[in-house]
Amino acid sequence: MKAYSELFWQRHTELKDIERLSERVTRAEAKAVKLREQNEMLKAQVAQYQYPMQELQLAHNQTKGKVHSEEKDRYLLCRLAYYGLESDEVFEKIKRDICEFPVFRFDWFPKSRTPQKIGRRCTTLLAMIGKENTGTGGTVDDDEEEAPTLAPTKGKGKKRAIETSKASTPASSAAPAASSTTSATAPGKRAAKKKKVEGSSSTGTL
């Protein structure tokens, strides 16, 4: 690779699209420098703690319903520091480690992450650490995925709607009670009136 690089820059003027190629080479070199700096920054951050899996501090902005946690993020950073950002297939290796880690044995979320999603999460965490080191601050937002919500059980919605309508109309529910009371007292009045009429007729006969 070194010999190819030297030969390329010796004869690069012979190429027709040298400007485009030079731009690509410049971007690749800048990316390699950034990757190296992030790798050194991560290793220094992890090396500050004797037990980074328990002590590594993260400005974690946990929101309701999210599935990321400080424990999972600490594990990602520790494994990333162990392998190094410049390692081949580093996120595939971390994916394999997650599936074998006893703590995540019954945790479906980290085990279901693809290497691409693990890489995106690591990029977010590295950006947060970079902001902390530069003094601009920064928190880790759970901006990837939310925990799934269960579908409502059938029939509960209708029952809740009926209960709500009953609670919102107390007057209408009191009306039938009043009418039933009136209907219950009406036969008693008619019976008393009938007895009175029978009593008067018997008196007249005597």
C-alpha positions in Angstrom: 0.0 0.0 0.0 2.8 2.4 0.8 4.5 1.7 -2.6 1.2 2.2 -4.4 0.7 5.6 -2.6 4.2 6.8 -3.5 3.7 5.8 -7.2 0.3 7.4 -7.3 1.6 10.8 -6.2 4.5 10.6 -8.5 2.4 10.1 -11.6 -1.0 11.6 -10.5 -0.6 14.4 -13.1 -1.0 11.8 -15.9 -4.6 11.0 -14.8 -7.5 12.8 -16.5 -9.8 13.0 -13.4 -7.1 13.9 -11.0 -9.2 16.6 -9.2 -12.0 14.1 -8.3 -9.5 11.5 -7.2 -7.5 14.0 -5.1 -10.7 15.1 -3.4 -11.6 11.5 -2.6 -8.1 10.8 -1.2 -8.3 14.0 0.9 -11.7 13.0 2.4 -10.4 9.4 3.1 -7.3 10.8 4.9 -9.4 13.2 7.0 -11.7 10.3 7.9 -8.8 8.2 8.9 -7.4 11.0 11.1 -10.8 11.5 12.8 -11.1 7.8 13.4 -7.7 7.7 15.0 -8.5 10.6 17.2 -11.8 9.1 18.3 -10.1 5.8 19.1 -7.6 7.5 21.3 -10.3 9.6 23.0 -12.4 6.5 23.7 -9.5 4.5 25.1 -8.5 7.5 27.4 -12.1 7.8 28.6 -12.4 4.1 29.5 -8.9 4.0 31.1 -10.0 6.6 33.7 -12.0 4.0 35.5 -10.8 0.8 37.2 -14.2 -0.8 36.5 -15.6 1.0 33.4 -18.5 -1.4 33.1 -19.9 -0.1 36.4 -18.3 3.3 36.8 -18.2 4.9 33.3 -20.3 8.0 33.5 -22.6 9.0 30.7 -24.9 12.1 30.4 -27.8 9.8 29.6 -31.1 11.5 28.7 -33.4 8.6 29.2 -37.0 9.3 28.0 -40.1 7.4 28.8 -40.8 4.3 26.6 -37.2 4.1 25.4 -35.2 0.9 25.6 -31.5 2.1 25.8 -29.9 2.3 29.2 -26.5 3.3 30.7 -25.6 -0.3 31.2 -26.1 -1.2 27.5 -24.2 2.0 26.4 -21.3 1.3 28.8 -21.0 -2.2 27.4 -20.9 -0.9 23.8 -18.2 1.6 24.6 -16.1 -0.9 26.6 -16.2 -3.4 23.8 -15.5 -0.7 21.2 -12.4 0.4 23.2 -11.3 -3.2 23.5 -11.3 -3.9 19.8 -10.6 -0.4 18.6 -12.3 1.6 15.9 -9.8 0.7 13.3 -10.4 -3.0 13.8 -12.0 -5.0 10.9 -15.6 -5.8 11.3 -15.6 -4.3 14.8 -19.4 -4.0 15.1 -19.9 -7.6 14.0 -17.6 -8.7 16.8 -19.5 -6.5 19.3 -22.8 -8.1 18.0 -21.4 -11.6 18.7 -20.2 -10.5 22.2 -23.7 -9.2 23.0 -25.3 -12.5 22.2 -22.8 -14.3 24.4 -22.9 -11.8 27.3 -24.8 -13.4 30.3 -26.3 -10.1 31.5 -28.2 -9.8 28.2 -29.3 -13.4 28.1 -33.0 -12.5 28.5 -32.9 -9.0 27.0 -34.2 -9.2 23.5 -33.4 -5.6 22.5 -29.5 -5.6 22.5 -29.5 -9.1 21.0 -31.8 -8.0 18.2 -29.6 -5.1 17.1 -27.9 -5.4 13.7 -24.2 -4.5 13.3 -25.3 -1.3 11.4 -27.6 -0.2 14.3 -24.8 -1.0 16.8 -22.5 1.2 14.7 -25.0 4.1 14.7 -25.4 3.9 18.5 -21.6 3.8 19.0 -21.3 6.9 16.7 -23.9 8.7 18.9 -22.0 7.8 22.1 -18.6 8.9 20.6 -20.1 12.2 19.6 -21.4 12.7 23.2 -17.9 12.0 24.6 -16.3 14.4 22.2 -18.7 17.2 23.3 -17.9 16.5 26.9 -14.1 16.6 26.3 -14.4 19.9 24.3 -16.5 21.4 27.1 -19.6 22.0 24.9 -21.6 19.4 26.9 -24.0 16.9 25.5 -26.4 14.2 26.4 -27.2 10.8 24.9 -30.7 10.9 23.4 -32.5 7.6 22.7 -33.3 8.6 19.2 -33.2 5.2 17.5 -36.2 3.1 18.5 -38.9 2.9 21.1 -40.1 -0.1 23.0 -43.1 -1.7 21.3 -46.6 -1.0 22.8 -49.2 -3.7 23.1 -52.3 -3.5 21.1 -55.5 -2.7 23.1 -57.6 -5.7 24.1 -60.8 -6.1 22.2 -64.0 -5.1 24.1 -62.2 -2.8 26.6 -62.7 0.3 24.5 -66.4 -0.1 24.2 -66.8 -0.8 28.0 -64.7 2.3 28.8 -66.8 4.4 26.4 -70.0 3.2 28.1 -68.7 3.9 31.6 -67.6 7.4 30.4 -71.0 8.2 29.0 -72.7 7.0 32.2 -70.4 9.2 34.3 -71.0 12.2 32.1 -74.8 12.1 32.3 -75.9 11.7 35.9 -79.3 13.5 35.4 -80.4 11.0 32.7 -79.6 8.1 35.0 -81.6 9.6 37.9 -84.7 10.1 35.8 -85.7 6.4 35.4 -85.3 6.0 39.2 -87.8 8.8 39.8 -90.3 7.4 37.3 -90.0 3.9 38.8 -90.7 5.4 42.3 -93.8 7.2 40.9 -95.1 4.1 39.3 -94.5 2.1 42.4 -96.6 4.5 44.6 -99.5 4.8 42.0 -101.0 1.3 42.7 -101.1 2.1 46.4 -103.1 5.2 45.9 -105.6 3.5 43.7 -106.0 0.7 46.2 -106.7 3.2 49.0 -109.3 5.0 46.9 -111.0 1.7 46.1 -111.3 0.8 49.8 -112.8 4.2 50.5 -115.4 3.8 47.8 -116.3 0.3 49.1 -116.7 1.6 52.7 -119.1 4.4 51.6 -121.2 2.0 49.6 -121.6 -0.4 52.5 -122.6 2.4 54.8 -125.3 3.5 52.4 -126.7 -0.1 52.3 -127.1 -0.3 56.0 
